[in-house]
Amino acid sequence: MTTPLAPVVFITGASRGIGAATAEAFGRAGWRVAIAARTHADGQTLAHQLRRPDGQLLSGSLATTAAAVQASGAQVFAHAMDLMDTASMDAALDAVLAHFGRIDLLVNNAVYQDREINAMLLDLDDAALQRTLLGNVVAPFHLARRLLPTLLAQGSGQIINVCSGAGQNDPPVAANQGGWGFAYGASKAGLARLAGCINREHGAQGVRAFSVNPGLVTTEAVTATLGDDGALAQRYGAVAPSAIAASLLWLATHPDAAALAGKPKLIELQALVREHQLA
């Protein structure tokens, strides 16, 4: 009797932060791991790239994430992908399916990263808003839409869309004081509606989806924007990416998670971490 193959997770935005931590967590749990991002190697310079206040590039790349996943003994496949380039998304998805033969879970984690997403209203022009919506709404929708026929043919599959409380709430302060801007909030509000439509239209066919809110996480991008991770944890309760990765693994694998797919509100990942002692 042949041993069944391990399930496959495809994680976007896996060069650093939540995406990289999630790839490692699923790899340690025995999944086959596919990762995608724009940054192939450390130090790569790209357009619309978030940097630290001193101008330095953020650390992390597909290469470093792949090496970490491989160190856990898991199979990993990395492919370049740009949210602003539909052809690159199609190529990445097709390459993963060709390599592993299936995808059991898509984690739509990648976001458009440029400081303009949190611009003040008078500084936000139409083009910046359109770029943000393209990267944070159209791109994850495109990946989910292209993958759905495969999941339906398999008779099962999951999609997790990483959203944000910024899509549900008004900012506590203005964007130039540490709050979020309209572009980011609007894009995350749009993405938050995708999972419910997937569940209503295809839940009976074995496909389920989740909209999740990781809350404040001490990723490279967040600390580059808001400051030291230790201070963020102490003042605002920020958690490490590894804690969010553990909650995503729980959501994808625990029998109790199925009941959460029909919830109309975002699933609060930090609440899952506390409730199930995941970190």
N, C-alpha and C positions, 0 to 999 in steps of 0.2 A: 504494500500500500504506500502510495506517495505521500510525502509530508506536505500539507498545504503551505503555500507561500505566505509570507508575512504581508500584512496590508501595507498600502503605499500612502504616504502623506506628501502633498505638494504644498510647500510653504513659500509665499512670495515675500520679498523684503527681508531675506534671510542673511544678509551680509553682516548684520549686527543687531543689537537690541533684542526685542521680543522674538523676532524671527529666528535669530541665531540660537537663542536659548531654547526655543521650541523645537528646532531641528535636533538639538542635542538630547532633549528630553524624550522625544519620540524614538530617536535612535537607541537610547539606553533601554527603552521599553520594548525593543525588538521590531519596530517598524522599519520598512524600507523608506528611505527619505530622499525626496527630490526638493531642491532648493533653487530659487531664482532671485536675482537682484541685478542692479546696474553695475555695481562695483565688483569687478572680477578679482582684482588684486589690490592690496593695500597701497595707498598713495595715488590711486588713479584719479585724475581730474576730469570732472564732468560738468555739463551745463546745469544750471538751477540746482546747485549742490549746497546743502547746509554745511556751514563751517563753524568752528569755535570762534568766540569773540576775537581771539588773536589772529584769526585767519587760517589757523591750522585745520587740515582735513580731519574728519572723524576717523577713528580707527575701525577696522573690520572690513571683511571682504568675503566673497563666495569661497575663495581659496581657504581662508582661515576657518570658516564655518565647516566646510567639507572635511578639513583635516580633523577638526574636533569630533565630528560625527563618526568618521572612520576610526578614530581612536577608541570609540565605544564598541567597535566590532560590527557596526551596522553598515548596510549597503547605502551608498549615497550617490546621487547624480546631481550635478550642478549645471545650470544653463543660464546664460545671460538673458535679461529681460528688462524692458523699459516700459513703464506704464504709459508713457506718452507716445509709444510706437506700437500700433496694433499688430503690425507684421511680426514684431519681436515677441509679443505675447503669444500669438498663434504658433510661432516657431518653438517657443519654450514648451507650451502645452503639448504640441505634437511630439516633441523630442522626449518628454517624460513618458507619454503613452507608448512610444516606440521602444523606449528603454525598459520599462517595467511591465508593460502590457495592460496596465490598469491604474486608476487613481481611486482611492477609497475616501480620501478627505482632502479638500482644498481649504487651506487657511489663507484667506485674503487679508494679508497683514501689511503689504507694502503701501506706502503713502507717497504722495508728491511732496518732496521736501525742498522748500525754499522759504525764506523768511517772509516773502510776500503773502503767504497763506494767512499770516496773522497781522497783516497791515491794518492800520486805522482806516476807517471808511473813506476819508478824503484822500488817502494815499493809495487806495485800491482801485485800479482801473479795470475795465472790462476784460482785457486780455489776461490779467493775473487771475481774475475770478474764473475765467474759462479754463485756464490751465489747471487750476485746483480742482474744478469739477471733473475735468477730463481724467486727471490722475486718481482721484479719490471716489468717483462715482461711476463714470463710464468704463474705466479700465477694469475694476473688480466685477462690474456687471458683465462685461464682455467675457472675462474668463469663466464666470459661472455659467453664462449662457452657452458658451462653447463646450463646457464640460458636461452639462446636463444630459445630452443624449447618451453619452458614455455611461453615466451613472444610472440612467433609466434602463439601458441595455443590460447592465450588470445586475439590476434589480435591487441595488443598494448603493449608498454613498452619503457623504456629509459635506456641507460647506459651512465654514465658520468665517464670518465677516467681522474683522476687528474694527469696532466703531469707537465712539467716545461720548462721554457725558457732555461734551461741547455741542453735540447734535441734539441734546434734549433740554439744555439749560442756558439761560443768559450768563454771560461771563460775570464773575464776581467783581472784577475791576476792568478798566479799559485795556485794550490790547497792548498799549505801550507801557502798562504798569504790571504786566504779567498775566493778563487775561488772554482770551483767544479772540481772533478776528472773525469777521463775518464769513470770509471765504472758507476758513477751516470748519467753522460751526455748520455752515450750510452744506458743505460736502459730507460731513459725517452724519448729518440728519438724513440726507438722501440715501446714503449707504445703509442706514439702519432699517430702511423699509424693504430691503431686498429679501431678507430671510423669511419674513412673513409671507411674501408672495410665493416663494419657493415651497414653503410648507403647505400653503393652501392649494396650490396647483399640483404638487407632486408628492406630498407626504404619503398618500395612499399607495404610491408606487415604490416605496422604500427609500425615498430620498428625504433627508431632513437637513435643516439649516438653523444656524444660531446667529444672532446679533449680540456681540459682547462688548462690554466696556472694561478695559484693563485698569482704568483709573490712572493716577499719577505713578509712573514707573521710572526708575533711575536708569534710563537708557542713555546712550551717548548723545542722541539728539536732544533729549530733555535737558540733560545737564549742560549741553552747549548753549541752550536757550535760557534756562532758568538758574543755572549755577550748580554749586557743589552737591553731589548726591547725598552726602551725609546730612547736610542742612535740610535738604528736601525731605528726607526720611523723618528727621526730627520734627520739623515744623509742619509738614503737610501729610505725613503718613505714607510717603511714597514707598513702594516696594521694589524689590529687585526683579529683573526680567525672568529669573529662574522660577520665581513664585508664580508669575503669570503663565509661564510655560507649563508648570505642573497643573494649573487649573484647566488649561486647554487640553492637556492629555486626559484629565479626569472627564471633561465634557465629551471627549471623543470616544471614551472607552467604558465609562461606568454605566450600568443599567439604569440608574436613577436619572441620568442626564436626559433621557428621551422625553420625559415629562416637561422639560424646560423648553423644548423646541416650539411649543405652541404659545409661549408667553408673549404678550404684546410689547413688553418693555425690554430694554437691554438687560442681558444677564451680567450682573456685577461680578467680575472675576475675583476681585479682592474679597468679596463676601464668601465665595466658594473656597478660597484659600483658608479663611478663618474657620468656616463651618466644618470643613473636612480635614483641617490640619495638614495642609498640603505643603507647607514650608516651615 
